[in-house]
């Protein structure tokens, strides 16, 4: 059935690919304007729709830079209930700026977060601030070319090879495979932690990058789960798990929840999965569903474990009370560059930022 549907959609994919190719060539030729700004601008994006791990990479960049520079992030703010330009304030939530921007805001208190459908408008607003940023990270901006990035990072999902995919709507690519050539750095993410040199070389050949492009491989590691209701506690999830044989309730509203569920299986409990669409806006009805799921447990020790992105959205729901928050834990993740290339990656980023400071 899926194959038949893709065949039906194939002509539309060809048309979409053609339109994106023409659009990119108009930018390359200068017929469509790409505005450059007098400060380091780093773009993090992808070709594949959803779930490549852009946010953990953005966090890695901010962890590296925010101690030395005034940093800002600019994104569309996907899934927010607001429209237009918004410079985030402390009282903002996932409802007003989107889950990923809010997640970054919580992790990096000094970070200036801006959301805008029109990235050019967002950049101009950031530079008008009394203390404008010294570095801007454009999140999910590979196809948003009206702002010219000085350093472009393309994130590729190891499990969804670009060379085996094709454009929307029959496939999952936002533009053709040829688009990878615009990136300065390419990060193949979500690799097995022990990816072999031989397989890495095969991927390198398939990507067929130019000599000016640099390729890295990365994996996602899971940190200790944290309680949503009391982030200062040193409690461990293992101490709150239901007894062996009892269900562990897990919740995911992300593009590709399978790795998260596999991580949860490591706790040795049967899983009761609550699955929602990616960037799902949780409602009062959803909150009531969570309460019922917890009450249905006879042990009285039931908890819910969710992803960090989902936790940010759940915390924004007005109907969430302190008791419910205290029974929800979230699973942080971290991106790690493989093959002892972490320092090389960091040095490339730092070198770009240092060389482009003072352009204004």
VENHU-V281039 format. One record per residue. RES is the residue in three letters. OMEGA is omega in degrees with one decimal (NA if undefined). D_FIRST is the distance of its C-alpha to the first C-alpha in Angstrom with 1 decimal. Layout:
# VENHU-V281039
res=RES omega=OMEGA d_first=D_FIRST
res=RES omega=OMEGA d_first=D_FIRST
This chain:
# VENHU-V281039
res=UNK omega=-180.0 d_first=0.0
res=UNK omega=179.9 d_first=3.8
res=UNK omega=179.2 d_first=5.5
res=UNK omega=178.7 d_first=5.1
res=UNK omega=179.4 d_first=6.2
res=UNK omega=177.7 d_first=8.7
res=UNK omega=178.4 d_first=10.0
res=UNK omega=-177.4 d_first=10.7
res=UNK omega=-174.7 d_first=12.5
res=UNK omega=179.0 d_first=14.2
res=UNK omega=178.6 d_first=17.3
res=UNK omega=176.2 d_first=17.9
res=UNK omega=178.1 d_first=17.8
res=UNK omega=179.7 d_first=20.4
res=UNK omega=179.6 d_first=22.5
res=UNK omega=179.2 d_first=22.4
res=UNK omega=179.1 d_first=23.4
res=UNK omega=-179.6 d_first=26.2
res=UNK omega=179.5 d_first=27.5
res=UNK omega=178.0 d_first=27.7
res=UNK omega=177.9 d_first=29.4
res=UNK omega=179.4 d_first=31.9
res=UNK omega=-179.7 d_first=32.5
res=UNK omega=179.8 d_first=33.3
res=UNK omega=175.3 d_first=35.6
res=UNK omega=174.7 d_first=37.4
res=UNK omega=-178.5 d_first=38.1
res=UNK omega=-177.8 d_first=39.2
res=UNK omega=-179.5 d_first=41.5
res=UNK omega=178.1 d_first=43.0
res=UNK omega=169.0 d_first=41.9
res=UNK omega=-171.3 d_first=40.1
res=UNK omega=171.4 d_first=42.5
res=UNK omega=-174.0 d_first=41.9
res=UNK omega=175.7 d_first=44.8
res=UNK omega=-178.9 d_first=46.3
res=UNK omega=-173.1 d_first=48.3
res=UNK omega=175.4 d_first=51.4
res=UNK omega=179.0 d_first=50.0
res=UNK omega=177.7 d_first=47.4
res=UNK omega=-178.1 d_first=43.9
res=UNK omega=177.8 d_first=41.0
res=UNK omega=173.7 d_first=37.4
res=UNK omega=-177.2 d_first=34.7
res=UNK omega=-179.0 d_first=31.1
res=UNK omega=171.5 d_first=27.8
res=UNK omega=-175.8 d_first=25.2
res=UNK omega=179.3 d_first=22.2
res=UNK omega=167.0 d_first=21.3
res=UNK omega=164.0 d_first=22.7
res=UNK omega=177.8 d_first=24.1
res=UNK omega=-179.9 d_first=25.9
res=UNK omega=179.0 d_first=29.3
res=UNK omega=-175.8 d_first=31.3
res=UNK omega=175.7 d_first=33.3
res=UNK omega=176.7 d_first=34.8
res=UNK omega=175.7 d_first=35.7
res=UNK omega=177.2 d_first=37.4
res=UNK omega=178.1 d_first=39.2
res=UNK omega=178.5 d_first=40.4
res=UNK omega=-178.3 d_first=41.8
res=UNK omega=176.4 d_first=43.6
res=UNK omega=-178.8 d_first=45.0
res=UNK omega=-168.6 d_first=46.4
res=UNK omega=-168.1 d_first=47.8
res=UNK omega=177.3 d_first=48.7
res=UNK omega=-175.2 d_first=51.9
res=UNK omega=-174.9 d_first=53.4
res=UNK omega=168.9 d_first=52.0
res=UNK omega=-174.6 d_first=51.2
res=UNK omega=174.6 d_first=47.4
res=UNK omega=170.5 d_first=45.0
res=UNK omega=179.8 d_first=41.3
res=UNK omega=178.7 d_first=39.6
res=UNK omega=177.4 d_first=36.0
res=UNK omega=-174.0 d_first=34.2
res=UNK omega=-173.6 d_first=34.3
res=UNK omega=176.3 d_first=30.6
res=UNK omega=-180.0 d_first=30.2
res=UNK omega=-179.4 d_first=33.9
res=UNK omega=-179.4 d_first=35.2
res=UNK omega=178.1 d_first=37.7
res=UNK omega=174.4 d_first=37.7
res=UNK omega=-178.3 d_first=39.7
res=UNK omega=176.0 d_first=41.9
res=UNK omega=172.3 d_first=42.9
res=UNK omega=-170.4 d_first=45.2
res=UNK omega=173.7 d_first=44.5
res=UNK omega=-175.7 d_first=47.3
res=UNK omega=-176.3 d_first=48.0
res=UNK omega=179.3 d_first=47.0
res=UNK omega=178.1 d_first=43.6
res=UNK omega=176.3 d_first=40.5
res=UNK omega=178.9 d_first=36.8
res=UNK omega=-174.6 d_first=36.7
res=UNK omega=-178.6 d_first=39.0
res=UNK omega=-178.4 d_first=38.0
res=UNK omega=-173.8 d_first=34.6
res=UNK omega=-177.6 d_first=33.9
res=UNK omega=175.0 d_first=34.1
res=UNK omega=179.1 d_first=37.3
res=UNK omega=177.0 d_first=38.8
res=UNK omega=178.3 d_first=38.0
res=UNK omega=179.7 d_first=39.9
res=UNK omega=-179.2 d_first=42.7
res=UNK omega=-177.2 d_first=43.3
res=UNK omega=-175.8 d_first=43.4
res=UNK omega=-173.8 d_first=45.6
res=UNK omega=-179.4 d_first=48.2
res=UNK omega=-176.4 d_first=49.9
res=UNK omega=171.5 d_first=46.7
res=UNK omega=-177.5 d_first=46.6
res=UNK omega=177.0 d_first=43.1
res=UNK omega=174.5 d_first=42.1
res=UNK omega=-179.4 d_first=38.9
res=UNK omega=174.3 d_first=38.4
res=UNK omega=178.4 d_first=35.7
res=UNK omega=-175.4 d_first=38.1
res=UNK omega=180.0 d_first=39.0
res=UNK omega=177.5 d_first=42.1
res=UNK omega=178.8 d_first=43.5
res=UNK omega=178.9 d_first=42.9
res=UNK omega=-179.1 d_first=44.7
res=UNK omega=178.9 d_first=47.6
res=UNK omega=178.8 d_first=47.9
res=UNK omega=-177.8 d_first=48.0
res=UNK omega=175.6 d_first=50.8
res=UNK omega=-179.2 d_first=52.8
res=UNK omega=177.3 d_first=53.1
res=UNK omega=175.9 d_first=56.7
res=UNK omega=-174.7 d_first=55.5
res=UNK omega=-179.6 d_first=52.6
res=UNK omega=174.2 d_first=50.3
res=UNK omega=176.6 d_first=51.1
res=UNK omega=175.2 d_first=47.5
res=UNK omega=174.3 d_first=44.3
res=UNK omega=176.8 d_first=40.9
res=UNK omega=-178.2 d_first=38.1
res=UNK omega=179.5 d_first=35.0
res=UNK omega=-171.7 d_first=31.6
res=UNK omega=-175.4 d_first=33.3
res=UNK omega=179.4 d_first=32.1
res=UNK omega=-178.7 d_first=30.8
res=UNK omega=-165.5 d_first=33.8
res=UNK omega=178.9 d_first=36.3
res=UNK omega=169.9 d_first=39.1
res=UNK omega=-177.2 d_first=40.7
res=UNK omega=177.4 d_first=41.6
res=UNK omega=176.0 d_first=41.2
res=UNK omega=178.0 d_first=43.8
res=UNK omega=-176.5 d_first=41.5
res=UNK omega=-179.6 d_first=37.7
res=UNK omega=178.6 d_first=35.7
res=UNK omega=179.5 d_first=32.0
res=UNK omega=-177.0 d_first=30.1
res=UNK omega=178.6 d_first=27.2
res=UNK omega=178.3 d_first=24.9
res=UNK omega=-175.0 d_first=25.5
res=UNK omega=-179.6 d_first=22.1
res=UNK omega=-175.4 d_first=20.3
res=UNK omega=-179.1 d_first=22.1
res=UNK omega=-174.7 d_first=22.6
res=UNK omega=176.0 d_first=22.6
res=UNK omega=-174.7 d_first=19.0
res=UNK omega=177.5 d_first=17.7
res=UNK omega=-169.0 d_first=17.8
res=UNK omega=171.8 d_first=18.8
res=UNK omega=0.9 d_first=17.4
res=UNK omega=-179.1 d_first=15.3
res=UNK omega=179.2 d_first=12.7
res=UNK omega=-175.1 d_first=14.5
res=UNK omega=-177.3 d_first=17.1
res=UNK omega=178.1 d_first=20.3
res=UNK omega=174.2 d_first=22.9
res=UNK omega=-173.5 d_first=24.5
res=UNK omega=178.6 d_first=24.3
res=UNK omega=-178.6 d_first=25.3
res=UNK omega=-178.8 d_first=28.7
res=UNK omega=-179.1 d_first=29.5
res=UNK omega=-175.7 d_first=30.4
res=UNK omega=-179.4 d_first=33.6
res=UNK omega=-174.9 d_first=35.1
res=UNK omega=171.8 d_first=35.4
res=UNK omega=176.6 d_first=38.7
res=UNK omega=175.0 d_first=37.3
res=UNK omega=179.6 d_first=33.9
res=UNK omega=173.9 d_first=33.1
res=UNK omega=-170.3 d_first=30.3
res=UNK omega=178.5 d_first=29.9
res=UNK omega=176.3 d_first=28.6
res=UNK omega=169.3 d_first=29.7
res=UNK omega=-178.9 d_first=30.9
res=UNK omega=-179.6 d_first=34.6
res=UNK omega=176.3 d_first=35.6
res=UNK omega=-177.4 d_first=33.6
res=UNK omega=176.4 d_first=35.4
res=UNK omega=-178.7 d_first=37.2
res=UNK omega=179.9 d_first=35.4
res=UNK omega=177.2 d_first=31.9
res=UNK omega=179.3 d_first=33.3
res=UNK omega=176.9 d_first=34.7
res=UNK omega=177.8 d_first=31.4
res=UNK omega=178.3 d_first=29.8
res=UNK omega=-179.8 d_first=32.9
res=UNK omega=-179.6 d_first=32.5
res=UNK omega=179.9 d_first=28.8
res=UNK omega=176.4 d_first=29.8
res=UNK omega=-179.0 d_first=32.8
res=UNK omega=178.7 d_first=34.8
res=UNK omega=178.6 d_first=38.1
res=UNK omega=-179.7 d_first=41.5
res=UNK omega=-179.2 d_first=42.0
res=UNK omega=179.8 d_first=39.0
res=UNK omega=-176.3 d_first=39.3
res=UNK omega=174.0 d_first=36.5
res=UNK omega=174.6 d_first=36.4
res=UNK omega=-175.7 d_first=34.3
res=UNK omega=174.7 d_first=34.1
res=UNK omega=178.7 d_first=33.0
res=UNK omega=176.5 d_first=32.8
res=UNK omega=-178.2 d_first=35.4
res=UNK omega=177.2 d_first=35.7
res=UNK omega=-179.7 d_first=39.1
res=UNK omega=177.3 d_first=40.7
res=UNK omega=-177.2 d_first=39.1
res=UNK omega=175.9 d_first=41.4
res=UNK omega=-178.4 d_first=42.2
res=UNK omega=-174.6 d_first=41.2
res=UNK omega=-177.5 d_first=44.3
res=UNK omega=-174.5 d_first=46.9
res=UNK omega=-179.2 d_first=46.0
res=UNK omega=-176.0 d_first=49.6
res=UNK omega=176.1 d_first=49.5
res=UNK omega=-179.1 d_first=49.5
res=UNK omega=179.2 d_first=47.7
res=UNK omega=179.1 d_first=45.1
res=UNK omega=-178.5 d_first=41.8
res=UNK omega=180.0 d_first=42.7
res=UNK omega=-178.1 d_first=45.6
res=UNK omega=-179.3 d_first=43.4
res=UNK omega=173.7 d_first=40.6
res=UNK omega=179.9 d_first=40.3
res=UNK omega=177.0 d_first=41.9
res=UNK omega=-178.5 d_first=40.0
res=UNK omega=177.2 d_first=37.6
res=UNK omega=-175.7 d_first=37.1
res=UNK omega=168.5 d_first=34.0
res=UNK omega=-178.8 d_first=33.9
res=UNK omega=179.9 d_first=32.1
res=UNK omega=-175.0 d_first=30.1
res=UNK omega=178.7 d_first=28.7
res=UNK omega=173.0 d_first=26.5
res=UNK omega=-178.7 d_first=25.4
res=UNK omega=-172.9 d_first=24.6
res=UNK omega=-176.8 d_first=21.7
res=UNK omega=-174.1 d_first=21.4
res=UNK omega=-173.1 d_first=23.2
res=UNK omega=178.1 d_first=22.5
res=UNK omega=177.4 d_first=25.7
res=UNK omega=179.3 d_first=27.7
res=UNK omega=177.8 d_first=26.6
res=UNK omega=177.4 d_first=27.4
res=UNK omega=179.9 d_first=30.8
res=UNK omega=177.9 d_first=31.4
res=UNK omega=-179.4 d_first=30.7
res=UNK omega=179.1 d_first=33.8
res=UNK omega=171.8 d_first=36.0
res=UNK omega=175.8 d_first=35.4
res=UNK omega=171.8 d_first=34.4
res=UNK omega=-175.3 d_first=31.4
res=UNK omega=167.3 d_first=29.4
res=UNK omega=-170.8 d_first=28.6
res=UNK omega=171.6 d_first=26.0
res=UNK omega=-172.1 d_first=26.2
res=UNK omega=178.8 d_first=23.3
res=UNK omega=177.5 d_first=23.5
res=UNK omega=177.7 d_first=21.9
res=UNK omega=-179.7 d_first=23.4
res=UNK omega=-178.0 d_first=26.9
res=UNK omega=176.0 d_first=26.8
res=UNK omega=-176.2 d_first=30.1
res=UNK omega=-175.8 d_first=31.4
res=UNK omega=176.0 d_first=33.2
res=UNK omega=178.0 d_first=35.9
res=UNK omega=177.6 d_first=33.4
res=UNK omega=179.1 d_first=31.7
res=UNK omega=178.0 d_first=35.1
res=UNK omega=176.0 d_first=35.9
res=UNK omega=178.4 d_first=32.7
res=UNK omega=179.1 d_first=34.1
res=UNK omega=179.9 d_first=37.5
res=UNK omega=178.9 d_first=36.1
res=UNK omega=179.3 d_first=34.2
res=UNK omega=-178.4 d_first=37.5
res=UNK omega=-178.4 d_first=39.6
res=UNK omega=179.3 d_first=37.5
res=UNK omega=-176.4 d_first=38.7
res=UNK omega=-175.0 d_first=41.8
res=UNK omega=-176.5 d_first=43.3
res=UNK omega=-178.2 d_first=44.0
res=UNK omega=-172.7 d_first=43.1
res=UNK omega=175.5 d_first=39.5
res=UNK omega=174.3 d_first=38.3
res=UNK omega=174.7 d_first=35.2
res=UNK omega=-176.6 d_first=34.2
res=UNK omega=177.9 d_first=32.1
res=UNK omega=-180.0 d_first=31.5
res=UNK omega=-179.9 d_first=34.3
res=UNK omega=177.5 d_first=32.3
res=UNK omega=179.8 d_first=31.5
res=UNK omega=179.3 d_first=35.1
res=UNK omega=-179.8 d_first=36.3
res=UNK omega=178.6 d_first=34.3
res=UNK omega=-178.2 d_first=35.4
res=UNK omega=-177.9 d_first=39.0
res=UNK omega=-177.0 d_first=38.9
res=UNK omega=-176.6 d_first=38.1
res=UNK omega=-176.2 d_first=41.4
res=UNK omega=177.7 d_first=40.8
res=UNK omega=178.2 d_first=40.7
res=UNK omega=-174.8 d_first=44.1
res=UNK omega=179.9 d_first=46.0
res=UNK omega=180.0 d_first=45.3
res=UNK omega=178.6 d_first=41.5
res=UNK omega=-177.8 d_first=41.7
res=UNK omega=-177.8 d_first=43.8
res=UNK omega=177.9 d_first=41.1
res=UNK omega=176.4 d_first=38.4
res=UNK omega=178.3 d_first=38.2
res=UNK omega=-174.0 d_first=36.2
res=UNK omega=176.1 d_first=35.2
res=UNK omega=176.8 d_first=36.6
res=UNK omega=-179.7 d_first=35.2
res=UNK omega=178.3 d_first=36.9
res=UNK omega=-179.9 d_first=36.0
res=UNK omega=176.7 d_first=38.0
res=UNK omega=-174.8 d_first=38.4
res=UNK omega=175.7 d_first=38.3
res=UNK omega=177.8 d_first=40.6
res=UNK omega=-178.5 d_first=43.7
res=UNK omega=-178.7 d_first=42.8
res=UNK omega=-178.1 d_first=43.1
res=UNK omega=177.1 d_first=46.6
res=UNK omega=178.1 d_first=45.7
res=UNK omega=-178.3 d_first=42.9
res=UNK omega=-179.7 d_first=45.3
res=UNK omega=176.8 d_first=48.1
res=UNK omega=179.4 d_first=45.9
res=UNK omega=-178.4 d_first=45.2
res=UNK omega=180.0 d_first=48.8
res=UNK omega=178.2 d_first=50.1
res=UNK omega=-177.5 d_first=48.1
res=UNK omega=-178.4 d_first=49.2
res=UNK omega=-178.0 d_first=52.8
res=UNK omega=-177.2 d_first=53.1
res=UNK omega=170.9 d_first=51.8
res=UNK omega=176.5 d_first=53.9
res=UNK omega=177.9 d_first=56.7
res=UNK omega=-178.0 d_first=55.1
res=UNK omega=NA d_first=55.9
